[in-house]
């Protein structure tokens, strides 16, 4: 039973990946800790992010494979599915993982108490719990890990719209016949392909001149081509949304394309995949001396420490990149530094990211453009997946792999970018290469299993020295 007014060594505000990682670390140190979470435990990832979206993407993959087998000797079947049951199955998975990986884990942490309520700072070392009792909790140190929420631009007419964010798109009761997706980054692309494979007519509108604009142009172009030509998704770039409205059960978007042509798009559902904003608005961080960026993200240094020396922060609340695994790393790092006085840092260069479309996109390190901007030089090679023996053997040659190296530092690997069926699994050798400053010779000299898709990393490294199309399968 928690007392009316509590005194703790550490207070963690939040209940997602960063918060739990910090709580587990605090428990190991035997520190009296309070975790304050206003909503369901697990944060975005398990509730409305990675877990449910990848579950539904998996269902779509099976449907698509049945209709479009990769082997000419295997006949397609016009397979259908029960949409409502698919959503129910996803919900059951989420409930199970939320209990197993969060509630049950919290119960095992003997030094951590859960407080389910809103919290806001009233002074540098006190937070007020927003409940019937109006409790005050005090601590010497704090970790803020309140995550993020969907960010929706204030388009003309948006206040009168019933639109979807990722939360709603994961909880539809009926399969829509058509959908407009505004946003062409990871979230927008994943949901666009998901619902296209479920049978909806999907139109994706992207503000910039290409989808996933932060990735290598070859990756963007390759994925764009596949989604449009092979899966029938209409992707329109250079779009400036002017107005949105709904009428007679349909959603409408009026937009200019390439600052010239004006078009009106219509669909049954409208999904706003327009980014996320850090959850800092109600924390009253000014009372604690914590400074924010203009976008509402908490400013932290490389040790996850805020402008207030006794407060650390991690996860989506500190802004991009908003990744579940990075959040967990940040939470653990914040807790370690807070509790031990250490100075651990996170190497953001070696943090990988992935887009779970099919084919997948995975990336780590610097792009060619970033290398050129920072150093004024770069050396890159691009290998098509059709030159990877395993891709040929399984009739899935979609995609490419691009490697960037620093030619002035013994061809040290500084970035790897993949478009392939299992890119998210392939990227980890590249993560190690970037993290530990390996060179192309280190990769070439490492024996790889044959045939594998991951062998592509060795082949693209080899491409810096010779034409891999003129090599036998296992030659160096």
C-alpha positions as CSV (number, residue, x, y, z in Angstrom):
1,X,0.0,0.0,0.0
2,X,1.5,3.3,-1.1
3,X,1.4,6.1,1.5
4,X,-0.4,9.3,0.9
5,X,2.8,11.2,0.4
6,X,5.8,9.1,-0.7
7,X,9.5,9.6,-0.4
8,X,11.7,7.7,-2.9
9,X,15.2,7.5,-4.1
10,X,14.2,7.5,-7.7
11,X,10.9,8.3,-9.5
12,X,10.4,7.1,-13.1
13,X,7.6,8.8,-14.9
14,X,6.3,6.6,-17.7
15,X,5.6,2.9,-18.3
16,X,7.0,1.9,-21.7
17,X,10.3,0.5,-22.9
18,X,12.6,3.3,-21.5
19,X,10.8,3.3,-18.1
20,X,10.9,-0.5,-17.7
21,X,14.5,-0.7,-18.7
22,X,15.3,2.0,-16.1
23,X,13.1,0.3,-13.4
24,X,14.9,-3.1,-13.9
25,X,18.2,-1.4,-13.6
26,X,17.1,0.5,-10.5
27,X,15.8,-2.7,-8.9
28,X,19.2,-4.4,-9.4
29,X,20.7,-1.6,-7.5
30,X,18.2,-2.0,-4.7
31,X,16.9,1.5,-5.0
32,X,13.5,2.4,-3.7
33,X,11.7,3.4,-6.8
34,X,8.2,4.6,-7.9
35,X,7.0,4.1,-11.5
36,X,4.2,6.5,-12.3
37,X,2.2,5.6,-15.4
38,X,-1.1,7.2,-16.4
39,X,-2.2,4.6,-19.0
40,X,-1.6,1.0,-19.8
41,X,1.9,-0.4,-19.1
42,X,4.0,-1.2,-22.1
43,X,3.9,2.1,-23.9
44,X,3.6,2.4,-27.6
45,X,5.5,-0.7,-28.7
46,X,3.4,-3.5,-27.2
47,X,0.1,-1.7,-27.2
48,X,-0.2,0.3,-30.5
49,X,3.2,0.0,-32.1
50,X,5.7,-2.7,-33.0
51,X,3.8,-5.8,-31.7
52,X,0.3,-5.3,-33.1
53,X,1.4,-3.8,-36.4
54,X,3.9,-6.5,-37.2
55,X,1.3,-9.1,-36.2
56,X,-1.1,-7.7,-38.8
57,X,1.7,-7.2,-41.4
58,X,2.4,-10.9,-40.9
59,X,-1.2,-11.8,-41.7
60,X,-1.0,-9.7,-44.8
61,X,2.2,-11.4,-45.9
62,X,0.6,-14.8,-45.7
63,X,-2.4,-13.5,-47.7
64,X,-0.2,-12.0,-50.3
65,X,2.1,-15.1,-50.6
66,X,-1.0,-17.3,-51.2
67,X,-2.1,-15.1,-54.1
68,X,1.4,-14.4,-55.5
69,X,3.6,-17.4,-54.9
70,X,7.3,-16.8,-55.8
71,X,7.7,-20.2,-57.5
72,X,6.1,-20.6,-60.9
73,X,5.4,-24.3,-60.1
74,X,3.2,-23.2,-57.1
75,X,-0.3,-22.1,-58.1
76,X,-1.9,-19.1,-56.6
77,X,-5.1,-19.4,-54.6
78,X,-7.7,-16.6,-54.1
79,X,-7.4,-16.8,-50.3
80,X,-9.7,-14.7,-48.1
81,X,-9.6,-14.1,-44.4
82,X,-11.7,-13.0,-41.4
83,X,-10.8,-9.4,-40.7
84,X,-12.6,-9.2,-37.4
85,X,-10.9,-12.5,-36.2
86,X,-7.5,-11.2,-37.3
87,X,-8.0,-8.1,-35.1
88,X,-9.2,-10.2,-32.2
89,X,-6.2,-12.4,-32.5
90,X,-3.9,-9.4,-32.5
91,X,-5.7,-8.0,-29.4
92,X,-5.1,-11.3,-27.6
93,X,-1.4,-11.2,-28.4
94,X,-1.1,-7.7,-27.1
95,X,-2.9,-8.5,-23.9
96,X,-0.7,-11.6,-23.3
97,X,2.6,-9.8,-23.9
98,X,1.5,-6.8,-21.9
99,X,0.8,-9.0,-18.9
100,X,3.8,-11.3,-19.4
101,X,6.5,-8.7,-20.3
102,X,5.2,-5.7,-18.2
103,X,2.7,-6.4,-15.4
104,X,4.4,-9.7,-14.4
105,X,7.9,-8.3,-14.7
106,X,6.9,-5.3,-12.5
107,X,5.5,-7.7,-9.9
108,X,8.9,-9.3,-9.8
109,X,10.7,-6.0,-9.0
110,X,10.7,-5.9,-5.2
111,X,12.0,-2.4,-5.0
112,X,9.7,-0.8,-7.5
113,X,6.1,0.4,-6.8
114,X,3.6,1.2,-9.5
115,X,1.4,4.3,-9.3
116,X,-1.2,4.5,-12.0
117,X,-2.0,8.2,-12.4
118,X,-0.9,11.4,-14.0
119,X,2.0,13.2,-12.5
120,X,3.4,16.8,-12.9
121,X,6.2,18.6,-11.3
122,X,5.4,21.2,-8.6
123,X,9.1,21.8,-7.7
124,X,12.5,20.4,-8.8
125,X,12.2,17.3,-6.5
126,X,8.4,16.9,-6.0
127,X,5.6,15.7,-8.3
128,X,1.9,15.9,-7.7
129,X,-0.1,12.8,-8.4
130,X,-3.4,13.7,-10.2
131,X,-5.9,11.5,-8.4
132,X,-8.6,11.9,-5.7
133,X,-6.0,12.2,-3.0
134,X,-3.7,14.7,-4.7
135,X,-0.6,13.0,-3.3
136,X,2.9,14.5,-3.4
137,X,5.9,12.3,-4.2
138,X,9.4,13.4,-3.6
139,X,12.7,12.0,-4.8
140,X,16.4,12.9,-5.1
141,X,16.5,11.7,-8.8
142,X,14.0,11.4,-11.6
143,X,13.9,9.7,-15.0
144,X,11.3,11.0,-17.5
145,X,10.2,8.4,-20.0
146,X,6.7,9.5,-21.0
147,X,6.9,8.5,-24.7
148,X,5.1,10.1,-27.6
149,X,1.7,10.5,-29.2
150,X,0.5,10.8,-32.8
151,X,1.1,14.3,-34.2
152,X,-1.5,15.6,-36.6
153,X,-1.0,18.8,-38.7
154,X,-3.8,21.3,-38.4
155,X,-5.0,21.0,-41.9
156,X,-8.1,23.1,-42.8
157,X,-11.1,21.1,-41.8
158,X,-9.2,18.6,-39.6
159,X,-11.1,19.6,-36.5
160,X,-14.4,18.3,-38.1
161,X,-12.9,15.0,-39.3
162,X,-13.1,11.5,-38.0
163,X,-9.6,10.4,-39.0
164,X,-7.4,7.5,-37.9
165,X,-4.0,7.5,-36.3
166,X,-2.0,4.3,-35.9
167,X,-4.1,3.6,-32.7
168,X,-7.4,3.6,-34.6
169,X,-6.0,1.8,-37.7
170,X,-5.0,-1.1,-35.4
171,X,-8.5,-1.3,-33.9
172,X,-10.9,-1.1,-36.9
173,X,-13.9,-3.4,-36.5
174,X,-14.6,-3.7,-40.3
175,X,-12.2,-3.9,-43.2
176,X,-12.3,-0.6,-45.2
177,X,-12.7,-0.7,-48.9
178,X,-10.4,2.2,-49.4
179,X,-7.9,4.3,-47.5
180,X,-5.9,7.5,-47.9
181,X,-2.6,7.5,-46.0
182,X,-1.0,10.9,-45.4
183,X,2.7,10.3,-44.7
184,X,5.3,8.2,-46.5
185,X,7.7,7.2,-43.8
186,X,7.8,4.0,-41.8
187,X,4.4,4.1,-40.2
188,X,2.6,5.3,-43.3
189,X,4.2,2.7,-45.6
190,X,3.6,-0.2,-43.2
191,X,-0.1,0.6,-42.8
192,X,-0.5,1.3,-46.5
193,X,0.9,-2.1,-47.5
194,X,-1.0,-3.8,-44.6
195,X,-4.4,-2.6,-45.7
196,X,-3.6,-2.9,-49.4
197,X,-2.9,-6.6,-48.8
198,X,-6.1,-6.8,-46.8
199,X,-8.0,-5.8,-49.9
200,X,-8.3,-2.0,-49.6
201,X,-7.6,0.4,-52.4
202,X,-4.8,2.6,-50.9
203,X,-3.6,6.0,-51.9
204,X,-0.5,7.3,-50.1
205,X,0.3,11.1,-50.1
206,X,3.8,12.2,-49.2
207,X,4.9,15.8,-48.7
208,X,8.5,15.4,-49.8
209,X,9.7,14.3,-53.3
210,X,10.2,10.7,-52.3
211,X,9.0,8.2,-49.6
212,X,11.4,7.5,-46.7
213,X,13.4,10.6,-47.6
214,X,16.0,10.1,-44.9
215,X,17.1,6.8,-46.5
216,X,19.3,6.3,-49.6
217,X,17.6,7.4,-52.8
218,X,18.1,3.9,-54.3
219,X,16.3,2.4,-51.4
220,X,13.4,4.9,-51.6
221,X,13.1,4.3,-55.4
222,X,13.2,0.6,-55.1
223,X,10.5,0.4,-52.5
224,X,8.4,2.9,-54.3
225,X,8.6,0.9,-57.5
226,X,7.7,-2.4,-55.8
227,X,4.7,-0.9,-53.8
228,X,3.2,0.7,-56.9
229,X,4.0,-1.7,-59.7
230,X,3.7,-5.0,-57.8
231,X,1.1,-4.2,-55.1
232,X,-1.0,-1.5,-56.7
233,X,-0.6,1.2,-54.1
234,X,-0.9,4.7,-55.5
235,X,1.9,6.8,-54.2
236,X,2.0,10.5,-54.9
237,X,4.9,12.6,-53.8
238,X,5.4,16.4,-53.7
239,X,2.0,16.8,-52.1
240,X,0.7,19.8,-50.3
241,X,-2.5,19.1,-48.4
242,X,-4.9,22.1,-48.6
243,X,-8.1,20.8,-47.0
244,X,-9.8,17.7,-45.6
245,X,-13.5,17.0,-45.1
246,X,-16.0,14.2,-44.8
247,X,-19.4,13.6,-46.5
248,X,-21.8,10.7,-46.8
249,X,-19.4,8.3,-45.1
250,X,-16.4,9.2,-47.2
251,X,-13.3,11.2,-46.4
252,X,-11.9,13.7,-48.9
253,X,-8.4,15.4,-49.2
254,X,-7.8,18.3,-51.5
255,X,-4.1,18.8,-52.3
256,X,-1.8,20.4,-54.8
257,X,0.7,18.1,-56.4
258,X,4.2,19.4,-57.3
259,X,2.8,22.9,-56.6
260,X,0.8,22.7,-59.8
261,X,-2.0,20.3,-60.3
262,X,-4.8,20.3,-57.7
263,X,-6.5,17.0,-57.0
264,X,-9.3,15.7,-54.7
265,X,-8.8,12.2,-53.2
266,X,-11.7,10.2,-51.7
267,X,-11.7,7.1,-49.6
268,X,-13.6,5.3,-46.8
269,X,-10.9,5.9,-44.2
270,X,-8.2,8.6,-43.7
271,X,-5.0,7.6,-41.9
272,X,-2.8,10.4,-40.5
273,X,0.7,8.9,-40.4
274,X,2.3,12.3,-40.0
275,X,4.8,11.7,-37.2
276,X,4.8,11.7,-33.4
277,X,5.3,14.4,-30.7
278,X,6.9,13.9,-27.3
279,X,4.5,13.7,-24.3
280,X,5.7,16.7,-22.3
281,X,2.8,19.1,-22.4
282,X,1.3,18.3,-19.0
283,X,4.4,17.6,-17.0
284,X,5.0,21.2,-16.0
285,X,8.7,20.7,-16.5
286,X,9.4,24.4,-16.0
287,X,8.9,23.8,-12.3
288,X,11.8,21.4,-12.4
289,X,14.1,23.4,-14.6
290,X,14.0,21.0,-17.5
291,X,14.4,22.7,-20.9
292,X,12.6,21.6,-24.0
293,X,13.2,22.0,-27.8
294,X,10.7,23.9,-29.9
295,X,9.1,20.5,-30.8
296,X,8.4,19.7,-27.2
297,X,11.2,17.2,-26.8
298,X,13.3,17.2,-23.7
299,X,16.9,18.3,-24.2
300,X,19.4,15.8,-23.0
301,X,23.2,15.4,-23.3
302,X,24.9,12.2,-24.5
303,X,24.5,10.7,-21.0
304,X,20.7,11.3,-21.1
305,X,20.9,14.0,-18.5
306,X,18.6,17.0,-18.8
307,X,19.3,20.7,-18.0
308,X,18.3,19.8,-14.4
309,X,21.2,17.9,-12.9
310,X,19.1,15.5,-10.9
311,X,16.8,14.5,-13.8
312,X,17.4,12.2,-16.8
313,X,15.2,11.3,-19.7
314,X,15.0,8.7,-22.4
315,X,12.9,7.2,-25.2
316,X,10.5,9.0,-27.5
317,X,10.2,11.9,-25.1
318,X,13.7,13.1,-26.1
319,X,12.7,13.1,-29.8
320,X,14.1,11.4,-32.9
321,X,15.1,8.7,-33.5
322,X,12.0,7.2,-31.9
323,X,12.9,3.5,-31.7
324,X,11.8,0.9,-29.1
325,X,15.2,-0.7,-28.7
326,X,16.9,2.7,-28.5
327,X,14.4,3.7,-25.8
328,X,15.3,0.7,-23.8
329,X,19.0,1.4,-24.1
330,X,18.4,5.1,-23.1
331,X,16.4,4.1,-20.1
332,X,19.1,1.7,-18.9
333,X,21.8,4.3,-19.6
334,X,19.9,7.0,-17.7
335,X,19.3,4.8,-14.7
336,X,22.9,3.6,-14.6
337,X,24.2,7.2,-14.7
338,X,21.7,8.5,-12.3
339,X,22.3,5.8,-9.7
340,X,26.1,5.3,-10.0
341,X,27.3,8.8,-11.0
342,X,28.6,7.1,-14.2
343,X,29.0,8.7,-17.6
344,X,27.8,6.1,-20.0
345,X,26.9,7.3,-23.5
346,X,24.9,6.0,-26.4
347,X,26.6,5.6,-29.8
348,X,23.7,6.8,-32.0
349,X,25.8,6.1,-35.2
350,X,25.5,2.3,-34.6
351,X,21.8,2.3,-33.8
352,X,19.9,0.5,-36.6
353,X,16.4,1.2,-37.8
354,X,14.0,-0.8,-39.9
355,X,10.8,-0.3,-42.0
356,X,8.8,-3.6,-41.9
357,X,7.3,-3.4,-45.4
358,X,7.8,-6.2,-47.7
359,X,10.5,-6.0,-48.9
360,X,11.9,-4.6,-45.7
361,X,14.2,-1.6,-45.3
362,X,17.0,-1.6,-42.7
363,X,19.8,0.9,-42.1
364,X,22.7,1.7,-39.8
365,X,25.3,4.4,-39.8
366,X,25.7,7.2,-42.3
367,X,24.3,7.6,-45.8
368,X,26.3,8.8,-48.8
369,X,24.8,12.2,-48.5
370,X,25.7,12.5,-44.8
371,X,29.2,11.5,-45.5
372,X,29.6,14.1,-48.3
373,X,28.1,16.8,-46.0
374,X,30.3,16.0,-43.1
375,X,33.6,15.1,-44.8
376,X,33.2,16.2,-48.5
377,X,34.1,12.7,-49.7
378,X,32.7,9.1,-49.7
379,X,33.2,5.8,-51.3
380,X,30.1,3.6,-51.8
381,X,29.1,0.4,-53.6
382,X,25.6,-0.9,-54.4
383,X,24.8,-4.6,-54.9
384,X,21.5,-5.8,-56.3
385,X,19.9,-8.7,-54.5
386,X,19.7,-10.5,-57.8
387,X,23.5,-10.9,-57.4
388,X,23.1,-12.8,-54.1
389,X,22.9,-16.5,-54.6
390,X,20.4,-17.2,-51.8
391,X,18.0,-14.6,-53.3
392,X,18.2,-16.4,-56.6
393,X,17.6,-19.8,-55.0
394,X,14.4,-18.7,-53.3
395,X,13.1,-16.6,-56.2
396,X,13.1,-13.4,-54.2
397,X,15.6,-10.9,-55.8
398,X,13.8,-7.8,-54.7
399,X,16.0,-5.0,-53.5
400,X,19.6,-4.0,-53.0
401,X,22.3,-3.3,-50.4
402,X,24.5,-0.2,-50.3
403,X,27.6,0.2,-48.2
404,X,29.4,3.4,-47.4
405,X,33.1,3.4,-46.3
406,X,35.7,6.0,-45.3
407,X,38.5,5.6,-47.9
408,X,40.8,7.8,-45.7
409,X,40.5,5.4,-42.8
410,X,41.4,2.1,-44.4
411,X,38.0,1.7,-45.9
412,X,36.3,1.6,-42.5
413,X,32.5,0.8,-42.8
414,X,30.4,3.8,-41.8
415,X,27.0,2.9,-43.2
416,X,25.0,0.0,-44.6
417,X,21.5,0.3,-46.1
418,X,19.4,-2.7,-47.2
419,X,16.2,-3.3,-49.2
420,X,15.4,-7.0,-49.1
421,X,12.9,-9.5,-47.9
422,X,14.6,-9.9,-44.5
423,X,16.6,-6.7,-44.3
424,X,15.8,-6.2,-40.6
425,X,17.5,-9.5,-39.8
426,X,20.4,-9.0,-42.1
427,X,21.4,-5.6,-40.7
428,X,23.0,-6.8,-37.5
429,X,26.3,-7.8,-38.9
430,X,26.5,-4.3,-40.3
431,X,25.6,-2.9,-36.9
432,X,28.6,-4.6,-35.4
433,X,30.8,-3.4,-38.3
434,X,29.8,0.2,-37.7
435,X,29.9,0.0,-33.9
436,X,33.4,-1.5,-33.8
437,X,34.9,0.4,-36.8
438,X,35.4,-2.7,-38.9
439,X,36.8,-2.4,-42.4
440,X,35.7,-4.1,-45.6
441,X,38.7,-6.4,-45.2
442,X,37.4,-7.5,-41.8
443,X,34.1,-8.5,-43.4
444,X,35.7,-10.2,-46.5
445,X,38.0,-12.2,-44.3
446,X,35.0,-13.5,-42.3
447,X,33.6,-16.8,-43.4
448,X,29.8,-16.6,-44.0
449,X,27.3,-19.4,-44.3
450,X,26.3,-20.2,-47.9
451,X,23.7,-19.7,-49.2
452,X,22.2,-16.9,-47.0
453,X,20.7,-13.5,-47.6
454,X,23.2,-12.1,-45.0
455,X,26.0,-13.0,-47.4
456,X,25.0,-9.9,-49.2
457,X,27.0,-7.9,-46.7
458,X,30.2,-9.8,-47.6
459,X,29.5,-9.5,-51.3
460,X,28.9,-5.7,-51.2
461,X,32.2,-5.4,-49.3
462,X,33.9,-7.5,-51.9
463,X,32.5,-5.2,-54.6
464,X,34.9,-2.5,-53.5
465,X,37.7,-4.6,-54.8
466,X,36.3,-6.6,-57.7
467,X,33.4,-7.3,-59.9
468,X,31.3,-9.8,-57.9
469,X,29.3,-10.8,-60.9
470,X,32.5,-12.5,-62.2
471,X,33.1,-14.6,-59.1
472,X,31.9,-18.1,-58.4
473,X,29.4,-18.6,-55.5
474,X,31.8,-18.9,-52.6
475,X,34.9,-17.1,-53.9
476,X,36.5,-14.2,-52.0
